[in-house]
Every structure is written in C-alpha cells, then in structure tokens.
C-alpha cells in the first residue's frame, strides 16, 4: 500500500458494497472487531459503574475508572506503530487482545475500587493498541479509495456497541451480578482472535520496508502525566489546590507541545500543536469534541439517582450518544466538497445544543417522566450526532493535510489526540462533579448540582470547536 497523502485519497469515495464484498468483508471484520470490543467494554462499564460503587464503594474515584483507562490507552496507542513494525499485524493484534482480556479478568474479580482501577488500567493498555490498529490497518489492508468508508466503519463500531454494551451491563447490573458483564468479554475476544488469525498477515511488506519508528517516550510520559495531574485535582479539598493541579496538568501539556516541536523523534506531526493553523485546528477540534462527550461518564448515575431509571434503561439512554455519533458518521461519510464542509461547520453546533438540552433536562424534572426521558434521549443523541457528522471528514483531513513524509505519524496520532482529549475530559468531569457536590453532600442534592455544573461547563468545548471549524473549512477551499 502507498503511504497516506492528499493525492492518494480521491474526491469520490468507493461504495459500501465494495467494502463489504469478497475478502474485503472479512478484512473489515478483522480490522474493526477490536474497536467494537473496546467500545462494547466502554458501554458495559458506563452502565454497571453505579452498581460497582454501590457494591465495593469508591464513588469519589468514579471518574478515575475512565481516566486511568484512557491514560493507559494513550500509551497503548502510542506503542502501536512500533509494535506493528516490529512484530507485524497479526501478532500485535493478538497480543493486544491478550492484554485486554487480562484486564477484563481483573475487573471481574475486583474486591475493592483499587483492584478495579488496576484492571481498568490494564484493559486500557490493550484497548489503546486495538483502537489504534483500527485506523492503522486501514492503510495496510484496503485500497486508498476505500479509506473514507473504512474510517466511517471504524466509527460505526460504536453503534454496534450501543446495541450490546448497555444490554449486557444493564441486565447483569439489575440481577445483582455486575461481575458477569466483564466475563462476557472473553468469548467475544476469543472469536475476534480466530478471525484475526485467519485474515491478518503475520508480516506486512509496507511496514517492513518503512523506516523503523523510534518511540518518543518522554513525550508519551508527559502526555499521560498531564491527564493524571488534572485528574488528581479532584482529590484535594480546597479550591486553590484543585486549580493548582489543573494548571500544572495543562502546563505539562504545553511543555509537551514545546518539546515535541524540537524533538528528533516526534509524537505528533508538524503543525499539530498550532491551533491557529488549519492543521492544528483540526487536532484541537478532535480533542474538544471528545471532551464534550465525556459527560457520558456520569449520565447513568444521574439517571438512576435523579430519575429512578433501572440500570438497563439508564444504559440504553446513555448509549444514545454513541448511537447518534455512529449514525451521523455513516450518513455523512459519502459527502464531499461543500457538503463535507457543511458537516464540519454544523456538527459542533448540534453537539453543543445537545449538551445544553441535557443541562435543562437532567438536573430537574420539568415534564412528565415519559416526556423527560424522551427529551434526555434526544439530547444525548444530538450530542453524539454532532460529533459524528464531521468525524469522517475531520480524520480524512488529518490524513490528507499531513506534511510530506509524516503521513504515518499523522495516522497514528489520530488515536493519541482522541485519547488525550478523552482523558482530560474525564479528569475535568470528575473534578467538576465532585466539587459541585457529587460526594459531599451527595445524594439527590449533590447529583442535581453536579449535573448542572457538568453539562453547563462542558457545552463550551463544542462551542470552541465550532469557532475552529471555520479555519479548516477555509483551508480546503
């Protein structure tokens, strides 16, 4: 396969039929199955976490389940390119599945929150490699004209997860056996391992011939330290200490950008950390849109605490965000030219509107229970729909605007930036929720205050992405 470049991607993408025909269909399952497993796990954890904290405690560490998972995923995603070159597609994929399974077993057997957080960290390491391979293998396994459809299919795996994850997590949570939800991941991982063993090559000629990729260890550690520093702010009691840790964490992120620009071994392609350029604005928008969706972490808790929903109902309502994302991504993938530009401009605005809807509907009962539930579901779907509208075009533009010679780095950096945005978002969400009263005073009053502050403040992230959209839309023209 050729390296990613603006000349390699045609203006008119291939049809879905071409992607799902012949050997391409099995390759698509092999490439995207790990992303589906990762996504199903995310929805399972989101659904069962209220039951977990009721059983083993640790509500103050609620958001850390996501923060540590995503922080470890950053490391896994960063390692994926080197692992792919060193060992080849099949061994790398199978090893990532093995690590993910080990973490799942840890979560299923957790007697206390500390053990659960350790399991989630191991899960995240394997899941990060799987998520990055979902994009990296597109370049190796498909013709360039199929890339936009394949990118949309990877995003669409979150739609598959909305059907499975909440059902598995919700049913077991209602039966009082949330641990069984983690055990169900093992046979799915085994089935994926069998498909990968048959469909993916042991070695890839394109990767073997490419120059060896050195790992930017220092930048990776700074990225993880930045996210964890922000998350640590929620553990302090005083506002001054909390703000100090947030500032320190963000300062580490700025230091990373400064070091990476001058480093011989880069984590991000040239211009990725310059938000006032079109290329940098794309990266910033990817992170901001992911930050906005991190409010999803607390939605099941709010729905069960404030509105009396069962774990199953709360899980499916929460999954509406991912469902909206997947549907919009699949519908918009075929747009080109001005149509793609409209998706990029309108998406963040719709996502912001969804978060404002959640601000109005989640904290307080304003209508009948049925109307309130319908409104919350629509608001969640809008939040995800707005992200999905522009997602395939954002990622494709990263690939086509990448500086010459940095195409592989740009491809790998997509997942790194996504995960960093999610980690920062989860850390800030935990800080805002705890500071607003989730743990003290807790209960109904604490949940109501936390929901108000969380959705209100996080609506600013897609609003800023809408402003940045003008830059990369103008750049295409």
N, C-alpha and C positions, 0 to 999 in steps of 0.2 A: 504493500500500500504506500501511496505517496504521503508525505507529511502534510499536515493541515496548512492551507494557505488560502488567501482570498480567491486565487484563480481556480482552486480545486473544488469550490462549492458553487454549483450552478444557481442561476436565478430561479429556475423552476424545479422544485424537488420531485423526486420519484413518487409513485403512488404507494398507498399502503399495501396493495396487492403484491407488489414486488418485494416488499419487506417480509411478507408472510407467506411467500411461496417457496417451494423447494427446500434446499438446505438452509436458506436464509431464515426460515421459520424456526428451525431448531437452534440455529446460532443466536437468534433473537432471544429465545428462552434461556440459553446458556449465559448470555451477556447480562440480561436483565433480571434473572432469577434471584441473584444475590441482593439486588436493590429491593426486590419485592420482600425477601426475607427480612431485610433490615427495616423496611417500612412497616411490615406486619408487627415486628417486635416493638417498634415505636408506639403503635396504636395499642398494643396489648399493655405495655407499661403505663401509658397515659390513662387507660381505663381502670387498671387494677390498683394504681398507686394509692387512691383514697382508702381502699381496703387494706393495703400493706401497712400504712401508717396507723390504722386502727388496730392492727394485729401486733405489730412489732414496735410501734412508736416511731418517733423521729420526724414529726411534722415540720420542725424548724429546718430540717435538711431536705425538704420536699423537692425543691428545685435543683438540688445537688445531684439528684438522680439523672437529670438531663445534662447538667453542666459537666460532670465527670465523664459521662458517656460521650458527649460531643468533644471534650478536650482530648480524650483518648482517640477519638475518631480522626482528629486533626493529625495526630502522629501516624496513625494507620494510613490515612490518605496520602500523607507526605512520603511515606515509605513505599507506596505502591509502585511508582515508576521505577525505582531502583530494583525492587523485588521482581517486577515484570521483566526487566532486562536481564537480571542475574539468573532467574530460575525459569522464566517462561510463563505463558498464560495459565496452563493447566495446574502446575504445582503451586503457583502463587494463589490461585483461586481456591484450591483445596485446602491449603494451609490457613487461609483467612476463614474459611468455613469452620475448620477445626478450632481455631481460637474463639470464634463466635459461640460455638457450641459449649466450650468450656465455661465461658462467661454466663451462658444461659443456665447451666447446671448450678453455678454459684448462686445465681439469683433464686433459683427454685428451692435451694436448701438454706437460704439465709435465715438465721435465728434472730438477727438484730439488724438495725439500719446500717451499721458499719460494714457488715458482711454483704448486705445488699449493694452498697455503694462500690465495694470491691468487685463484685460480679458485674455491675454495670460498666465499670472501667474496662474490664477485660472484654466484655461484649463490644464496647465502643471501639477498641483496638481492631478487632476483627471486622466489625461493621464498617469502619473507616476505609479499610482496604477494599471491601466489597463494593462500597459506594463509589470509590474512585475508579475501580475496574469497570464499573458500569459505563463510564464515559470513555476511559482509555481504550477499552477493547472495541469500541465502535470504529475507531480509526483503523484498527487492525483487521477486523472481521468483515467489514462492509465496504462497498464502493462509495466513493465520495458523494455521489448523487443521493445516496440513502441516508446520509448523516442527519439532516434535519428531522426526518421521520424517526430515526433511531433515537435521537435526543428526546423527542416528544414521547416515545415509547418508554424510555427510562423514567421520565417524569410521570408517565401514566401508571407506573407500578404503584404509586401512592393511591391511585384509585382502586387497584386490586386490594391493597391493604385496608381500605375503608370498608370493604365487604367482610374481610376475615378477622382483622385485629380486634375491633370492638366486640364482635360476636364471641370470639374465643375468650378475651379478657372479661367481658361482661357476664357471660354465663358462669364461668368459674368463680368470679367475684361474688355473684349472687348466691351461689351454692356454698360459699364459705371456703372454697379451695383455690385461692388465687395462685398458689404454687403450681398447680397443674397447668396453668396457662403457659408457663415457661417450658414445661416438659413437652408441650405440643410442638415447640420449635424444632425439636431434634429430628423427628421423621421428615419434616419439610427440608431440613438441611441435608439429610441423607439422600433424598430424592434429587435435590439440586446437585449434589456431588456426583451422582451417577450420570446425570445429563452432561455435566462439565467434563467428566472423564471421557465421554464419547465425542463431544462436539468441539472442544477447545484443543488446539495443538499443544504439544509439550513445549515446543520452541517456536518462536516467530522470527522469520527472516528479517523483517523490518526492524525488530528490536535488537536482533543480534548484530546487524550492520550499523546501527546507530551508535554514536559515541557514548561511552559509559557516563552515566549520570552520577555525579557526586552529591551527597546529601548535605543540605545546609542545616546542620544540626543546631547551630547557635540560633538561627532564625526560628526554627521549629520550636525550640525550648522557650524562646521569648514569646512566641505566639500563644503557647499553652499557659505560660506564666501570666500573661496579660489577662486571659479569660479567668484563670483561677483567682487572681488578685481581686478582680471585680466581684467574683462570687464570694470571696472571703469577707467582703464588706457587710454582708447580711449577718455575720456572726458577732459584730460589735454592737454595743448598746447605745452609744452616743452618735448623734448625727455627724459631729465633726470627724470621728473616726471612720464612719461609713463613707463620707465624702472623700476623706483622705485616701482610702483604699481604692475607690473608684478612679480618682485622679491618678493614683500610682499605676493602676492597671492600664488605663488609657495611655499614660506616658510610656509604658513598656511597648504598647502598640506603635506609638510614634517612633520610638527608638528602633524598633524592628524595621520600620519603613526606611529610616535613615541608613541603617547598617546594610539593608538588602540592596539599596541603590548602588553601594560601592563594593559589594561583596563579589569575589571571584565566582563563588557558587551561589546562585540566586534561588530564592524560594518563589518569587513572583516575577513575571516578565517586565521588561522595561515599560514604565508609564503606568503600571497598575496602581501605584500608590499616589498618583497625581490626580485628585478628583476634579481639577479644573480643566483637564483634558477629556476628550471623548472616551478614550480607552479607560482612563481612571474612573470616569463617571459610571461606566458600566459595572466595574468591580464594586464601587461604592453602592450602587443600586442593588446589586445581588445581595450584599450584606444587609442593607437596610430593609429590603423586603423580607428576608429571613427573620430579622429581628422582630418585625411586626407580627409574624405568625407564631412567635414563641409564647404569646399569651395563651395558646392552646394548652400549655402545660397545666394551668390551673383551672381550665374550664370544667372538667369532670368534678373537681372538688366543689366549685361554686354551684354547679347544677345539683349535686347531691345535698349540699348543705343549705342552700338558699331556696331551692325549688323542689326538693324532695324527690328527685328523679332516682330511679334504680341505677345500679352500675351499668347495666346493659343499655338502658335508654340514654344515660349520660355519655357513654362511649360512642354510640352512634350519632348523637347530636354533635359531639366534638369532631367526629370524623367527617362531618360536612365540610369542614375547612379543607381537608386534603382532597375530598371528592370534588369540590369546586375547582381546586387547583388542577387536578388531573383532567377534568372535562374541558376546562378552558385551554389547557395546554394542547390537548388533542385537536380541538376545534380550530385553534389559531395556527397550528404548525404549517399548514399549507399556504398561509398568507405570505405575499412577497411585496417588495417595493413600498408604495404608500400604505397599503393595507397592513403590512408589518409595522410601519411607523405608528399607525393609529393604535395598534395593540400596545406598543411600548409606552405611548403617552397616556392612554386611558387606564391601563392596568393599575398603576399605583393609586389613582384616584378612587377606583372602585374598592381597592383593598382598604384605603383609609375610611371610606364610607361604611364598610363592614365593621371596622373597629369602633366607629362612633355609634353604630347601631348596638353593638354589644355593651358599650358604656351606658346607653339609655335603658337596655332591657335586662341585663343580668343582675345588677345590684338590687333593683326594686321591682316588685310585682305591679305592673301598670294596667294589665288587661286580664282577661280570663286566662286560666292556666293553659288552655289549648292555644289561644292566640299568642300568648307569651312564648310558648315553646316553638311555635311556628316562626315567630319573629326572630328568636335566637338562632334557630337553624338557618334561616335565610341570611342573617348577618354573618354567621360563621362561613357559610358557602361563599358569600360575596368577598370576604377577606381572602380566602384561598383563590377564588375565581380571578380576582385582580392580579394576583401573583402569576397564575398560570397563563393569563392572556399574553404576557410579554416574555415568559420564561424561555421558550424555544428560540426566540429571536435575540434575547439577551445573550444566551450561551453561544448561539451561532455567531453572533457579532464578536464575541471574545475570540473565537477561533479564526475569524476572517480578518480581524484588525490586529492580530498578534504580530509583533515585529518579526522581520525576516530572521530565520534561524532560531526563533524562540517559540515555534509552534507547539512542540511537545511540552514545553514548560507551561505554556498558556493552557493547554488541555488539562494538565494535572492540577493547575492552580484553581480551576473552577471549583472543585470539591473542597480545597483548602479554604477558599474565601467563604463558601457556603457554610462550612462547619464553624469557622471563626465567628461569622455573624450569628449563628445559632447559639454558640457558646456564650458570647457576650449578651445576647438577648435573654438567654435562660438565667444568667447570673444577675442581670439587672431586674428581671422579673421577680426572682426570689427576693432581692433586696427591697424592691417596691412593695411586694405583697407583705413581707414580714414587717417592714417599717410602718405600713398602713394598718396593721392590727391583726394579721392572719394568726399569729401566735399569741399575741397579747393585745387586746383582751381575748381574742379568739372567738369561737362560736359564731352565731349569726351576725352580730355587730361587726366582728373582725373581718368576716368573709365579705360582708357588704362594703365596708370601707376599702378592703384590698381590691375588690373588683372595680370599684370606681376609679381608684388611682391607677390601677394597672392598665385598663383599656384606654383611659383618657391620655395617659402619658405615651403609650405605645402607638397611638394613632399618628404621632409626629414622625415616626420612621418612614412609612409610605408617603407621607406628605413631602418629606425631603427628597425621596426617590422621584416623585413627580416633577420636582424642580430640576433634578439632574437629567431627567429624560429628554429635556429639550436639547441638551448637549449632544448626546449620541444619536438622536434623530437627525439633528442638523449635520452631523458628521457624515452620515450616509448620503445625504443629498449633495 
